[in-house]
Amino acid sequence: MRLVVFSHKPCWSSADSPSGYATDGGFPFQMRALSELFDSTILVVPCSEPVSRAGEIPLEGHELSVAPLSLPTGRGLARKLGLGFWLLRNSPTILRELIKADAVHAAIPGDIGTIGMLLAFLLRKRLFVRHCGNWLKPVTRAEHFWKWFMEMFAGGRQVMLATGGSSEPPSRRNTTLHWIFSTSLSEDELRACHGVREAESLSNPKLIIVCRQDREKGTGVVIESLPVILNTYPEAKLDIVGDGDALDEFRSIAKSVGVSERIIFHGKLDHAGVVNLLKKADLFCYPTRASEGFPKVVLEALACGLPVVSTRVSVLPELIGAGGGVLLDEATPVTVANAVLGILGNSERYRKMSVLASETASHYSLERWRDTIAERLRSAWGELARKEWELLRADGRS
């Protein structure tokens, strides 16, 4: 079976990649895992010329290739207004891949995923939609449309999965719509990360936050909490990982509250670099107010045995509510500082949180993500790949 994936994930040319293209984040890991289910997988994604980018990860997998689209220009309204011209320019590639596809995977939110979803539906292709945003609290008209479409048409050959998790199903209107988690960690990585932390020697604790550096993710709140934490732990440090529009603002906040010397701004790192820093840290702070789907970095922190201080946003209560951290009702410098001090100041509590953090993360491997999706797809579509490939994969010879 030939799977065609439509996504807005920006990619770029790379001479070091088997497919000729690369990107960053968890997308390449998930596409590699997904490709193991099919005879061939084609990624229809916006691509740019080769550039030197931190965190570059090759796009590769079983018979995985890329059908490049041009990058949509502009942001917000300007992007929407220019989308018609962009679609006209890229329609030959889009239609060619759609016609040849046996099945289509549309990753939404995103305009390119939406285009692939609607065209595949109109052409009556086998359709797999994965909603990667905050399913529980749609705000914009587009978010309400995506949720309506999935609830209306899930079932039969239309497989619809909402990223997240809860004891309640994602939809009471349509019980064929199911939850799916998100991850970028293989079983081998989970085992390598696993470790129980001890708090007895935490006289100079290292805090860390990893995210896109926007105001809503909470980095500024963590910086403003640091003076209170330093009163008890004067040697405490904070690692800030990631780039974004608010970085200069966060540096100014650090200077204004007198903690610049206790903070390292690492910028954007690759997957291995992030995991390495998490292993060296003692506590993960993520007081987000953003509309989250399934923040994979929280899962990576839990996998490294880090207690997490976060908020009751999206799936975070499911991940942290088991005891691997503290959930804040309100993210302020005072509540963050009190939560951090409450964890670090009780060695028995810290150790217990570390154990529960690792245990929680152990259930969220890439292999389990792939196999959960495979079960849903096979129930709707039948076999996904040739018997020969299935046997090779089962024998571990692929």
N, C-alpha and C positions, 0 to 999 in steps of 0.2 A: 504494500500500500504506500502511496506517495502522499506525504503530508506537506502542506504549504502553510507556513506560519506568517501572519501579518502582525507587525508590532511597530510602534513609534520609536523604539529604542535606537538612539543614534549610534551608528557604527562607522568604522573607517577602514581604509585599505591598510593591509599589513603584510609585508613580505615574510614575516615570521609565522604566519598562520597558515595551516593546511588549506583553509577555505579561501585565503587571500584577504580575509577581513577579521577585525577584532572589535571589542567593545570593553565595557567595564561592568562592575556590579555583579549581581547574581545571575543575570540573564544568560551568559554563556554556559554556566554550569547547568542550568535548568534545560537549556536547549540541547546540550550534549546528552543529558539523561533522557530527554524525550525522544531524541533520535534513535535511541536503542530499541524503541518499540516498533519502528517502521522500516520498510525497505529503503526509503530515502526521505530526506527532510530538506525542504527549501525554505530559507528565511527571506521574506520580502520585507526589507527594512531600509530606512533612509541611511545613506552612506556618504561620507566625505572623502577627500583626498587624504593620503597618508600624513599623519602628524605624530609628533612625539607626545604621548599622553601618559600621565602617571596612572598606574593601575590597569594598564592594558592587559586584556585576557583574550587569547585566540578564540575565534568561533570555530569549533571543531566537534566532530562526532561521527557516528556511523552514517556514511554516505550523506553527509551534511554539506550543503552548498548555500550560497547567498545570491539572491537576485536583487541587485542594488537599485534603490530608488534615489532620486535627488532629495536633498534636504529641504523640507518646507521652510520658508523664510518668515521672519517676523515672530511676534509674540502676541498673545491675547487676540484682540479684534483684528489686528493687521494680519495675523496668521489665518484667521477664519476667512477674511476677505480674499486672501490670496490662494485659498485652498482649491478653488475651481480651476485656476490656471495650472496649479501644481498637478491636479488630477488629470487634466488634459495632457500634460507633458508626460506623465508616468503611466497613463492608461494602457499603452501597449504591453509593458512589463506586467502590470497587475492582471490584465485580462488573459495574457498568455499563461501565466502561472495558475490562475484560477481554472482555466479550461482543462489544463493537464492534471489538476489536483484530484486525487481520490477522496481527500478529506482536507478540511481547513481548520486551523487553530487561530482564533482571533484573541489577542491579548488586549484587554481594555482596562482602564480608561485610555483614551488616545484616539486621535482622528484616523490614523492609518489602520489600527485594529478595528475601528468602527466601520470603515469602508470595506475592509475584508469581510467582516461579519455580515453586513447587509448584502453585499454582492454574492457571497456564498449561499446565503439564505435564499436569495432570488433565483440562483442557479440550481437550487436544490442539492447542493453538495452536503456530504456529511460534515456537520459543523460542531466544533468544540470551542466554546467561549469560556475564557477564564477572566473573571473580574478581579483585578489586583488592587483596587482602591478600598476605601472604607465603605463596605456594603451596608452597614447598619445605619449610617446617617448621611444619606444623599442630600446635597445642598443645592447644586446648580441644576439647571434644566437638563443638561447633558447627563448628569448623574442619575436623575430621576428617569430619563429615557432608557439608559442602560439597564437599570433595575427593572423597569416595566417590560422591556424586550425579553430579558432573560426569564422573568416570571411567566410571561405570556407564552413563550415558545419552547421552553425546556421540555424535553421528553421525546420519545421516538429516536430519530437519528440526530437530534439536537442535544448535545451534552453540555450542560451549563454548570460551572463550578464557581462559587464565590470564595475568594481568599479570606480566610479568617477561621473562626472556630467558636463554638458555644454548645452548651447542652441543648439549646433550642435550635431547630432547623433554620436555615437562612430564609425560608419562605413557607408561610402557612397556606399561601394561595396555590403553590405548585410544589408538591413533595418530591418531584424528580430533580429538583435543584439541590445541590449538595455543597457542603463546605470542602475546601482544600487548604491545607497549610502552605507555607512558603519557606524555603530553606536554600542554602548554598553549601551545606556541609555534607560530605559523604560519610558513610559509616566509619571508614578509616580515620577521617579527620576528627570525628566525634570521639573515637577511642584515644586519639593522640592528644586531644584537648582535655580529656577527662582528668580531673584531679580535685581533691578536697583541700580547701584553703583553711589555714589556721590563723587565728587573730592574736595570739599571745604576743607576737613580736611586731605588731603593727604600730610602732611608735612614729613611723614616717609613712603613712598610708598614701597610696597612689590612686587617685580617682581618674576616671576616663569617661569621655563621651565621644561617640562616633556617629556622625550623621551629615546630611547636607546642612551647611551652616546658614540656616534661616532663623529668624526670630522665633517662629512657632515651635521649633524643635527643642527649645529650652536651654541652649548653651549659655545665654546671657544670665538666666536664673542661676545656673550652676556657678558661674563666675561670681555673681553677687553673694552666693552662699559661702564662698571660700573664706572671707574674713572671720566668720563665726566659727567655722571648722578649725581655722588656724589658731584660735584661742586655746583649743584643747590639744590640737596636733600641729605645732608650729612648723614641723618639717613636711607637712602634707604637700602633695603636688597634684596637678591636674593636667592630663593629656587631652588635647582637643584635636580630633582627627576629622578631616573632610574640608572641602572648599564650599564656597557659596557667597551670596551677595552681602551677607551680614558680617563677614570676617573682620573688616576694618572697624565696624561698630563694636564687636566683641573685644578687640584689642584696646579700644578706647575705654570700654567699661573696666577692663582689667587694670588699666593704668589709673582710672579715676578712683577705684576702690583699693588701690595699693597692693595688688597681688600679681603684677606682671611677672615678677621673678619666680613665682611658684607655678607658672603655666608654660607649657610647651605647645605651640601651634604647629602641628605636623603637616598640615595640608592634606592633600589626597594621597592615599596609599593603596597599593594593590591588596588583594585578598590575603596573601600570606603576611604582608606587613601589618595589616589590621589584627589578624589573629595573634601574631607575635606580641604586639603591644597589649592585647587583652590578657595574654598569659602572664605578663609582667605586672598587670594592674591588680588592685585589691577590691575595687568596687566600681560598678557601672552606674552612671547617672543618666537618666533620659526623661526629664520632666516635660514631655512633649504636650503641646496643645494642637498639633497638626492633625489633619484628617488622615490617619494611618490606615494601611491595609493590614499587612503582616510584617512588621519591621524585622528583617532578617538579622540585623546587627544585635538586637536584643537576644535572639536565639544563640548567636555566636558568643555573646557574653556569658549566657547561662551555661553553654557548653564548656566554657573555660572555668566553670565553678565560681563565677563572680556573682555575688548578691547584686540585685538590681533595684534602684530607686526610680520609680516611674509613676505614671498617671493612669487613670481608668479610661483609657482611650482604646477603642476598637478591640483587638484580641488580647491586649496586654493583661487584663484581669485573668484570662485563661492561662497565660504563660507564667505569670508571677503569683497568681492567687494560690497556687499549690504550696507556697512558702519559700520560694527562692528569692524573695526580696520584699520591698515595701511599696504599696500603692498609695499615692497621694490623692486626696480629694481635691486639693488645690495646690498648684505648683507655684510657690513663692520661695524667695531665698531662705526664709526662716523655716518653712516646712521641709525644704530639701536638706538644710543643715541639720535640723533635728533628726531627720530620718537617717542621715549618714552617721551622725554621732551615736544614735541609738543602736545601729548595727555594729559599728566598730568598737563600741564600749562594752560589748557583751560577747566574750569569746565563744561561749557555748552557743549563743544564738547565731553568731557569724558562721560557725562551723556547720550548724544544722542547715542554714540557708544555702551554704555552698554545696552540701550534699544534695539538697532538693533541686538546686539549680541544674547541676549536672544530670540528675535523674530526669528532670523535665525535658532537657534538650535531647536526651538519648532517643526519644520517640520521634524525632523530626529529621531523619536522614534524607538525602537525595534519593536513595534507593527506595525508601518507603514512599516518598512523594511520587516517584515514577510509577511504582507498582499500584498505588492508589488510583492514579489517573488511568493506568492500563486497565484496571478492573472495571472502571466506569465505561471506558471506550469499548472494551470487548463486549460488555453487556448490551451496548447499543449497536455496534458495528460488526461484531464477529471478530475473526482473526485479523490482526493488524499487519502481520509480516509473513513472508514465505516460511514454510515449515523448516527449511534448511537453516535459515537465520535463527529461528526460534531454538532449534536444537543446538546450534553453535553457542548461542548466548547461555542456554541452560547448562552446557558443559563447561562454560568459562573459557572457551577457546577464542572468543571474539576480541 
